[in-house]
């Protein structure tokens, strides 16, 4: 076992982990941050996407020890300071961009990473960026709409094209 | 103006807030003090004699508490099957034992052999690698036709791989044969309905707990129907009475059918927790899900449609092999029979129909219901053969459909069901409008200019939801009732808690159910809370599948609320010193007709629990009512779908350019949620048509066993869809007039995709291409173009 220390959602945390412990298991287990989900074991589904030092990372594809000293942000850290939904979260609710909710944390974290790099993505850019996030419920229609809306674009006009 | 609350409003989902902030509570999020971890050792061969399991080395490894094998489960029951089909000769299906852990034989890759329970997950996993099963490999049987023609036996003790040979309607067989023989035209099509894996994004999880102080067991599980699991596991497997067994299905991350069934892992953790006197947790890996979740579809069919010279359908005959896999999953026998044969009339007046289904055991994962369950298989065959017939007879495929539409309701089909309502011309008219079929030629020209082939495919569908009534399905072999329940508890301060037997795993019941109740009473939706998913605090219910929640569960809720209102009116009448019959409830206020006397909803609720001024001699205090609703019939949603594809002639790659769906779901409670259900269903149907396919190699290895190999649609594989549900013929036999919308998209979309690809190829001169089996991968489409 080795000790690992990092900042998660702004708070310093540390714990003892095995070398093989994945970041996602450290978040979900010792830290109790169960909003980050595990949907596969081949780094395909994206339910576990978090931000590590500002970059979107699949937390199942990184060891906890690799995040030593990192700033990690999870879905639990995405709401506004007063607890209300952030812009992307609110757009997902407004546009029914989630059903069972299981892929949702990863979708929101991926969407946030996309909009940071590309504040006004086209429909095609959104779809391409989400290639690493699988949703089985929504058929992606309302997820794409939600991200367009979160970026301040005219959703009905784009969806009608 | 669209409504902003109540029935018909697109109320935003209240459950979203917890899901969007990481506060959902899924089964894997549940950890119990002192819990141990289970890791399953599974067969890596498809068929073999299990001579023994060497656990000695593993048992000595750090943290190992106990290793269980099949021998530990000899004294308990097998995993039960919930539906018994009777065959053509009046004999019941073959029903081999399905042990919790394999004993004597392994029958598919993934068949559980042993389970290591250890202090930590890592210790359990490490020790599992040291468990050595002694297996003598046997030749597997994988092909269904070979399986019934003398192939190796999956279950030696039953002497055959043929589970049943079902004929429907058997009395029609000779007349159907004669009509086909004498017909002007017969179109024949052989097709495969590809084997699918449901893949809800949340893998299955089961946590067993045992309380020594009262000898009770609790199972937390990823289930669509916790009461069904409690009954099946308690009564048939472990012998735990229902009053000592609680099953909780908290937030569940999608189901699509595969979380209906009772699985060995659920029985295992419940059993092991009692043995070890501590909680035991099992979480499937995705790889494990691929070889242990029940698969779906997997039919091989020959269909023949007989027509007269004018294109009227005369008779339909189908011959289907349906894969059951290695064991009978919970509702597997019902899927190719009563959920498939009864739908073969589709939207059409075909007077004579005969369906033959041979259900077959093979050395593969069990196959059971997946979104649509039997109805997509029926729709695909029918809508493909109609398209082929139109092409052969040189008539327009839409006109051929219209000519044969059922137009008068109620309509009794020759396959034992009676449609209550529908308007198939209306949904077809709506489809032509929203799909902009008139603009197709211009889009075709544009595709051609870009070097692409373009095709347009359309089809109709009918679905049967809310399977019922119980006394009928009992005659058909169901070993369960198919009602739904609701308890409505009004609190003293006027808020309501509705305890429903329905289960929400993405459908948004916590939002849509209150819309109904709030409208009935005339109060704010936020005064109504929905409780579901826990046998300890909900009445016996059958759960959610078959698009039944609103049609059956919602109806139970309405009935219970009607009882509440009736009692509340009596209380109001007493306080207002009026007769019961003169009391009206509107906008949350009780009034005496023709007067200005009124009483607020909250005042009556308070009076029910503080009964000072109350008719105690005639009426019990309190305001809580339960209803069980058993529908008189199925509901019959219907619709028409259109797909436009482009095909790359160089690679065979198909892209979905446009997709439109015109559905008739009867009345709609929350249009936003209904749209979302249709979107998701369409995506799964497109997935089946273009990408998805569970594939076994000759040794019985599942070669599509991960997301690297089993191709599910991603965001960039799909377009925006155009959906419409403005055509509404309300159901006549439930109080809400609703029909159900959960499966329609998955049922209605595959034929239109395949019809569109065939159309594209035909337009490009590949006139010999009349069918391509799903999934229409680039390789298959390219090969078809070379032929």
Interface residues (C-beta under 8 A of the other chain):
Chain A: X18 X20 X28 X33 X34 X35 X36 X37 X38 X39 X40 X41 X42 X44 X45 X47 X74 X75 X76 X78 X79 X85 X89 X92 X93 X94 X96 X98 X99 X100 X101 X102 X103 X104 X105 X108 X123 X124 X126 X127 X128 X130 X131 X133 X134 X135 X136 X137 X138 X139 X140 X141 X142 X143 X144 X145 X159
Chain B: X12 X13 X15 X16 X17 X18 X19 X20 X21 X22 X23 X24 X25 X26 X28 X29 X122 X199 X200 X201 X202 X203 X251 X252 X253 X254 X256 X285 X286 X287 X505 X506 X507 X508 X672 X673 X675 X676 X679 X680 X681 X682 X683 X684 X706 X707 X708 X712 X713 X714 X715 X716 X718 X720 X721 X745
